[in-house]
Amino acid sequence: MSGITIDEKSTPGRAAAEAGLPSFAEALRVWLRIGLLSFGGPAGQIALLHREVVDERRWISDARFLHALSFCNLLPGPEAQQLATYLGWLLHGVRGGIAAGALFVLPGMALMLVLSVLYATLGEVPAIAALFFGLKCAVLVLVVEALLRVSRRALKTKPAWALATAAFLVLFAFGVPFPIVVLVAALLGYVAPGAFRGSGHGQASDGPPAALDAVLAADPGRPARLAAKAWWAGWGAIALWLLPVAALMLVERGIYADVASFFSKMAVVTFGGAYAVLAYVAQEAVENYGWLTAHQMLVGLGLAETTPGPLILVLQFVGFLAGYGQGGLAAGLLASLLTIWVTFAPCFAFIFLGAPYVERLHDNRKLTGALAAVTAAVVGVIANLALWFGLRVLFAEIRRVEFGPVTLDVPVPGTLDPLALALGVLATACLFWLRLGLLRTLGITALVGLATKLLLP
């Protein structure tokens, strides 16, 4: 016996493949860039992630990206932040997952904290609202671009198109809860795994393989090695989440205990993202706890929609006002940070405990069929989000019209905002015609929106 294992023989090939992966420092810069530019809710954020790590840098393949996205859509919590954590883990293990997930949240968290303080002390600030107005109009274009890009890659068969259409209709017209849509899609894909995966599903049509795929081809044992540390990190995240909550509930029994327990519950029931639980959060925070008014809840949602980071950051605004109302600025800051902690610590646990298992079953026909069906349904979800977001960006007033079981959000034509429409056209021209890129497009529309809002009567 030579005493040389197959793994050792593959070391040169593995090293050559790993040389194609980004360095940790390079990945950090990209994760920070994504965190700073992640406007527009989950649809826009998923589009940005795909643009950065699949289209522009080829770190991750379409197939693996969509596989991870489908899994994240099955989890409670902000799917885009969890997707970033998953992708970071694939590239650099636990430290990569922590970096990607944290940097996805931290810029938006810091900005939301500043805006919460400004709102509590000064009221609504017109200049900030004007700046974010332009950003919001540009994000609408990014969401539409995301819808087109994801649909081209995810919808390879007629059943996939039919499922995406059905998902959109039941969400938009019938108000079926998001978890039910995802669960039904997963069951359909599991029963008929070949129906939703076409040949080359989720893969680029030409060009070299993505960097991570090249590494996995040379080193198939890599996910198993990453899984061991992920397991410990996952349980560590659960401990870091639950132990402070338990301590507060046993010792403090005041505003901080209420905030910790309430938002911990939100962290495990927020299937479908922020919109899925806003009604419940508003009812509890406004009516039962009295932490803020209904108008303030809407202000918080508006801030979350127009700042980077997950829409679930609206909970941070609620937590800040809860603490501010009880003990002033210092209490507001502490309650805000506590809200962020108990909201996002579970997200890391879900990914570190679940992603290794999902990666191990990447070639399992029934599982990949179920996740492909979920991805097809997600196209319908993104379409519903795009329409929901677009109606509220372009029109000042939306009416809910009922026809038996069908409930539709219909815009009032006379409330069309010409400036919002013009900024949307400007963003479209910058992105698709002039090809100025994401950062320049957002900057131009933000500055034009600011100047127009402040200069015009």
Residue, then its C-alpha position, 0 to 999 in steps of 0.5 A: m500500500s502506498g499510504i496515499t489517500i485519494d484525497e491527498k492525491s487530489t491536493p494539487g488539483r484542489a489547490a489549483a481550483e481553490a485559487g479561483l475562489p475569492s480571498f476572504a478579504e475580497a469577499l468581505r468587500v463584496w459583502l459590504r458592497i451588497g449590504l450598502l446597496s441592498f435596497g428594495g426588499p427581498a426581490g431587489q436584494i436577491a437580484l443584487l446577490h445574483r448580479e454580484v456573485v453569479d453574473e459578474r464574478r462567477w463565484i457561484s453557479d446558477a444551479r447552486f444559487l437557485h438551490a440555496l435560494s429555494f432552501c432559504n425560502l422554506l425558512p422563517g426570517p429574511e430569505a435574502q439575508q439567509l441566502a447571503t449567509y448560505l453563500g458566504w458559508l459555501l465560499h469560506g465556511v463559518r467565518g464567511g457565513i457570519a461575515a456575509g450575513a452580518l454585513f448584509v444587515l449592519p449598514g441598514m441597521a446602523l442607518m435605521l438606528v440613526l433614522s429612528v433617533l432622528y424621528a423620535t427627536l425631530g420628527e419626519v425629516p423632509a430631506i431624508a424622505a426626498l433622498f430615499f424617494g429617488l432610491k425607491c423609484a430606482v429599486l422598482v426597476l431593479v426588482v423588475e430586472a430581477l424578475l426577468r433574470v430569475s424567470r429566465r433561469a428558473l422556468k425551464t419547463k411548462p409546469a414550472w411556468a404554470l406553477a409560477t403563474a399560479a403562485f402569483l395569482v393565489l398570492f395577489a388575487f386570493g391572499v393565500p399565505f406565503p408558507i402554504v404556497v411554498l409548501v404546496a410547491a415543494l410537495l409537487g416538486y417532490v412527487a414529480p421531480g422531473a416536471f420542474r427541472g429542464s435540461g441545464h436547469g439553473q445553469a449558464s449556457d456557456g463559459p467556464p464553470a463557476a469558481l465554487d463548482a470547480v473547487l467541488a469537482a476537484d474536492p468533493g469532500r469539502p462540504a463535509r469538512l465545512a459541515a462539522k464547524a457549521w454544526w457547532a456554529g449553529w448550536g452556538a447561535i441558538a445558545l447566544w440567542l436563547l440564553p440572554v432571552a431567558a436571563l431577561m425574562l427571569v431577572e428583568r421582567g420589564i421592557y427589555a424582557d418584553v422586547a426580547s420575548f416578542f421579537s424572538k417569537m417573530a423570528v420563528v414565525t416570519f415565513g414569507g418575510a416582513y409583509a407576512v407578519l406586519a399585521y400581527v406585529a402592528q396589532e400587538a405592538v400598537e394595540n396590546y403593548g402600546w409601544l407606538t401608534a399605527h401611523q408610526m408603524l407605517v413610518g417604520l415600514g416606509l423607512a425599512e422599504t427605502t433603506p438597505g437591508p431586510l424589510i424586517l428591520v422595521l422591527q428594529f424601529v418598533g423596538f427602538l420606540a418601545g424602549y424610547g417610550q419607556g426610558g428615553l434615548a438610551a433605553g431606545l438604543l438598547a431595545s433596538l440592539l436587542t431587537i436586532w439580536v433576537t431577530f437575526a441570531p436564529c437566522f444564522a442558526f437555521i443556515f448553519l444547521g440546515a445548509p450542510y444537510v441541503e448541500r449533501l442532498h444536492d444531487n438527490r432527485k426528489l429534493t432537487g425537484a422539490l427545491a426547483a418547484v419552490t424556485a418556480a413558485v418564488v418567481g411568482v412571489i417576486a412578481n407579486l412583490a414587484l407589483w405590490f411595490g410598484l403600485r405603491v411607488l407609482f400611485a398615492e392611493i390604492r383601493r382594495v376591491e373584492f369580487g367574491p373570493v378574489t381581492l385585488d389591489v387597484p390603483v386610483p388612476g388620478t393619484l399617479d405620481p408623475l415624478a415617480l414615473a419619471l424617475g423610474v424611466l430615468a432609472t430604466a434608461c441608466l440601467f438598460w440603455l446607458r448601462l451605468g451600473l447599479l451604483r451610478t443608477l441609484g446615485i443619479t435617481a437619489l440625487v435627482g429625487l432629492a433635488t426635485k422634491l426640495l426645489l419644486p413646490 
